Amino acid sequence: MRIALAITLALGLSGQAFAQGNPGLAGTWTLDPASKGGGGRGGGVPGFPLATQLVIKMSPAEVTVDSDTGSAQSIQTSVYKTDGSTTNVPGPLGWETTAKAAWQGDSLAVTIRRSITGPNGPIGANVTDTYRVSGDTLTIERSLGQTTQKLVYKRKS
Amino acid sequence: MTRKFLIRVLSLVTAFTAVATSAAGQTPRTPWGDPDLQGDYTNKFEQGTPFERPDEFSGRTIEDVKGDELKGILQERQDRVLLQTVLAGGDPAGNLGGPLHWQDQFDITKGSRPWFVVDPTDGKIPPQTAESRRRAAARQGARRGRGQADSWVDRSLYDRCITRGLPGSMMPAIYGNSYRIVQAPGYVAIQYEMVHETRIIPLDGRPFVNAAIRSHMGDGRARWEGETLVIETTNFRDESVYRGANPETLKITERFTRVSPDRLDWRVTIDDPTTWTKPWTFAMPLTRSADERIMEYACHEGNRAMANILSAARSEEKAVAEAAKRGIKLTVSDSPTAAEGER
């Protein structure tokens, strides 16, 4: 009886945790060839190589994104903690790159900060990626100031 | 006693006069009476500014974009430049990127404007003439069959550490944005950190040099219009002339006006009826700062870029030829070009 209660509670808590997010985000996604970003001031957000494939894994506490840009560095793995805590993620050499993630209903909002100590002290820039899933389509809205770049991915069957 | 008293009185009168003229908005004077614009200046804060009005501001003038809106634009401009500066941190071995103290891209939020072209008020360079298009096609035709790195002569004069030309030498770039203005009776000199030219410009009304004598920075003649230093420059060379203009007919008129104790307005009118349908003007401030003294611009020392570009191009050609022997078709990639600033 106690075991059954424990299992029920565990499943319930687990379901509650996932209920804050969108389990449909998990999977393998390939960039829609028609979606090359662009748009907004200066034609998109610079400094982020376009990933042609994303592999997204989810747990109650984390979202893990493997981005394949097809470059020499190939696959880069970013782990986002959905409790809002900061994690270190891959970024340019010499820069500190961190991310903070949070579920906003069904959408996952990830704020990526790149910072460096310049001649006059620390300086950095924030970019926000918002992941939204609709059916077999994943849309990532990448925002910098007034610029929003929309990237569309299709679920790989 | 009397002499000392007189000197004190004269000093007080001089100080009072200086304050009074300053309060009246007049530029301080050199000992020989010209407006005094001398000093070390920079326009590094203007880096990343679009040259022409971006389409998103269609219908608006440069004066319309101000306050919080301009502040937001400058912040985004700063962020964009940072995100593109992937090698700013260099690498642990010190082989990539320059030291951060070389670089001027960290104060862009102190910039002043949404774009540079102020006349026409639509912020766009006027259309090119038919003659200009023909000239551009002829230049392109003359290069037909040549690669971007067949020889060092195929690289830009900037890649070759020769010049960024005029007005390119005073356009904000990732480093080297320091300028010095020095005046003497009858002359003004402007020194540019990158690529280390100094223009010495007569103020005595003498005519331009013979049309056969041409130089990368042109031949300048200066005059005062009230508080403004006006420099007209002609006699450019074909290989370094601004934006493919006609070196025979291009006239560049610069206006330097002190608009505050630490700021000059630099306004440049480009006039070449054989290239553009009408004259046009861009402007930006030069900020006076004792921290911006000109440093040595050692372009050649330790610079392996040219040799590397050419040897990489030869290696690639060899690889393409060897692949062709095996029936594999490869194409030669575009060689990178120096991307810093306006030429």
Chai-1 contact restraints between the chains, C-beta under 6 A:
chainA,res_idxA,chainB,res_idxB,connection_type,confidence,min_distance_angstrom,max_distance_angstrom,comment,restraint_id
A,G42,B,R80,contact,1.0,0.0,6.0,A-B,restraint_1
A,P46,B,R80,contact,1.0,0.0,6.0,A-B,restraint_2
A,P46,B,L83,contact,1.0,0.0,6.0,A-B,restraint_3
A,P46,B,Q84,contact,1.0,0.0,6.0,A-B,restraint_4
A,G47,B,L83,contact,1.0,0.0,6.0,A-B,restraint_5
A,G47,B,Q84,contact,1.0,0.0,6.0,A-B,restraint_6
A,P92,B,V86,contact,1.0,0.0,6.0,A-B,restraint_7
A,L93,B,G89,contact,1.0,0.0,6.0,A-B,restraint_8
A,L93,B,D91,contact,1.0,0.0,6.0,A-B,restraint_9
A,G94,B,G89,contact,1.0,0.0,6.0,A-B,restraint_10
A,G94,B,G90,contact,1.0,0.0,6.0,A-B,restraint_11
A,W95,B,G89,contact,1.0,0.0,6.0,A-B,restraint_12
A,I116,B,A88,contact,1.0,0.0,6.0,A-B,restraint_13
A,I116,B,G89,contact,1.0,0.0,6.0,A-B,restraint_14
A,G118,B,L100,contact,1.0,0.0,6.0,A-B,restraint_15
A,G118,B,F106,contact,1.0,0.0,6.0,A-B,restraint_16
A,P119,B,L100,contact,1.0,0.0,6.0,A-B,restraint_17
A,P119,B,H101,contact,1.0,0.0,6.0,A-B,restraint_18
A,N120,B,F106,contact,1.0,0.0,6.0,A-B,restraint_19
A,I123,B,F106,contact,1.0,0.0,6.0,A-B,restraint_20
A,A125,B,D79,contact,1.0,0.0,6.0,A-B,restraint_21
A,A125,B,L82,contact,1.0,0.0,6.0,A-B,restraint_22
A,A125,B,L83,contact,1.0,0.0,6.0,A-B,restraint_23
A,L144,B,D79,contact,1.0,0.0,6.0,A-B,restraint_24
A,G145,B,E76,contact,1.0,0.0,6.0,A-B,restraint_25
